[in-house]
């Protein structure tokens, strides 16, 4: 007796493996990078609604008037697509790495750094009335990551990786010096907005202080 052969016998198992891989990746990403993922999604959604962007940007007059949420929400707002792309690209990459390294304290670190950057811009930049962007936080994350890895490599006497991370630190310093001297920023063409260099300096200082103050160890688990 002839038996009917099942249609596309390999399709079911292959689809199941693919779905399982996606679910596993999503689960691991959420486990190790939930703050990064949530902030990335919120930033993208906010950018899609101009009215929401205006209501959440760091507007100094509104902040003084009692709208305290702007001190943090301003970092999630952006001026144009290029501004959003570079800020969010750096944040997702650096945020995922840093959050994996300091799982328990990453959220607190972001709040402290975001508040420090906002207050620095508010008091140091009297010639502007608003601020948007993640670039200050991005710079802080990069400073924290490079200095933390450098300290770990020095403690472990790993000269090759210590040299790599030391080079990264000097590149960051060079970037900041370039921005201070030229008044311009690297990577982004700031045609529609004025780059706020004080935010980068504040972020770098906060990240560096956090890296130096923390004990040298592995993952913060």
Protein Blocks (a to p, Z undefined) as FASTA:
>chain_A
ZZdddehkllmmmmmmmmmmmmmmmmmmmmmmmmmmmmmmmmmmmmmmmklmmmmmccfk
lmmnopamlmmmmmmpcfblmlmmmmmmmmmmmmmmmmmmmmmlmmmmmmmmmmmmmmmm
mmmmmmbcbdcdjklmmmmmmmmmmmmmmmmmmmnopaklmmmmmmmmmmmmmmmmmmmm
nopaehiacfkbccdfklmmmmmmmmmmmmmmpccddddZZ
